[in-house]
Amino acid sequence: MVEEQPKEKKKMGRKLKEVSAKVVREMAAIGCTNIEIANACGVSDDTLFRRFGEELKEARADLHERLRKAQIKSALKKENVDMQKWLGKQYLDQKDKTDITSKDEKVSVGIVYEK
């Protein structure tokens, strides 16, 4: 009796397109969308997210951190008053002064500082 060799299973589907994780990270770190990155890499945005979801998340977190540092540096070191106001609204729940008028009187509402 002749023993048969086990047959190798054929892989189904297309061969994976090579996509550089470095390119994905670099593009995400400068604010490119998933669709922009996917188009540049020649894959669908679903494929990009499935294969590089963690890299995209980490690169965007890095971008947010760098932007936040730059904004705070601009506000504090360069005395950028507009940036200080914007950061106050984002982090301290400060509000702009608003004038409300009714038929007979004008009411001024100032900046609210809450801790």
C-alpha positions in Angstrom: 0.0 0.0 0.0 1.3 3.5 -1.0 0.9 6.2 1.6 -0.4 9.5 0.2 1.3 12.7 1.1 -0.9 15.3 2.7 -1.9 18.0 0.2 -1.0 21.6 1.0 -4.0 23.8 1.4 -4.2 26.5 -1.2 -4.5 30.0 0.2 -7.7 31.7 -0.8 -8.1 35.3 -1.9 -5.7 37.8 -3.2 -2.1 38.3 -2.1 -1.9 41.1 0.5 -0.8 44.4 -0.9 2.4 45.6 0.8 1.8 48.8 2.8 4.5 50.4 4.8 3.6 50.9 8.4 6.1 53.8 8.5 4.2 55.6 5.7 0.9 55.0 7.4 2.3 56.5 10.7 3.9 59.5 9.0 0.8 60.4 7.1 -1.5 60.0 10.2 1.0 62.1 12.2 0.5 65.1 9.9 -3.3 64.8 10.0 -4.1 62.8 6.8 -7.5 61.1 6.9 -7.8 57.3 6.5 -9.2 57.8 3.0 -6.2 59.9 2.0 -3.7 57.4 3.5 -5.5 54.5 1.9 -5.5 56.2 -1.5 -1.8 56.9 -1.3 -1.1 53.3 -0.3 -3.5 51.8 -2.9 -5.8 50.0 -0.5 -9.3 50.6 0.8 -9.8 52.6 4.0 -11.4 49.5 5.6 -8.3 47.5 4.8 -6.1 50.3 6.1 -8.0 50.4 9.4 -8.1 46.7 9.8 -4.3 46.3 9.3 -3.1 49.5 10.8 -5.7 50.6 13.3 -3.3 50.8 16.2 -0.7 52.7 14.3 -3.3 55.2 13.1 -4.5 55.7 16.7 -1.0 56.2 18.1 0.1 58.6 15.3 -3.0 60.7 15.8 -2.5 60.8 19.6 1.1 62.0 18.9 -0.2 64.7 16.6 -2.7 65.9 19.2 0.0 66.0 21.9 2.3 68.0 19.6 -0.5 70.4 18.7 -1.5 70.9 22.3 2.1 71.6 23.3 2.6 74.1 20.5 -0.7 75.9 21.4 0.2 76.2 25.0 3.7 77.4 24.2 2.3 80.0 21.8 -0.2 81.2 24.4 2.2 81.4 27.3 5.7 82.1 25.9 4.6 84.4 23.1 1.8 86.0 25.0 -0.7 85.1 22.3 -3.9 86.5 23.8 -6.2 84.9 21.3 -4.7 81.5 22.0 -5.0 82.1 25.7 -8.7 82.9 25.3 -9.2 79.8 23.1 -7.4 77.5 25.6 -9.4 79.1 28.5 -12.6 78.1 26.6 -11.4 74.6 25.9 -9.9 73.7 29.3 -11.4 76.1 31.8 -15.0 76.4 30.5 -14.6 80.1 30.1 -17.1 82.0 28.0 -16.9 85.2 26.0 -18.8 88.2 27.3 -22.2 88.3 25.7 -24.6 91.3 25.6 -28.3 90.3 25.7 -30.8 93.0 24.9 -34.5 92.9 25.4 -37.0 95.5 24.4 -36.2 98.0 27.2 -32.9 97.1 28.7 -29.4 95.8 28.0 -27.8 93.1 30.1 -24.1 92.3 30.1 -22.8 88.9 31.0 -19.1 88.6 31.7 -16.6 85.7 31.5 -17.4 82.9 34.0 -14.5 81.3 35.8 -15.4 78.0 37.5 -13.2 75.5 39.2 
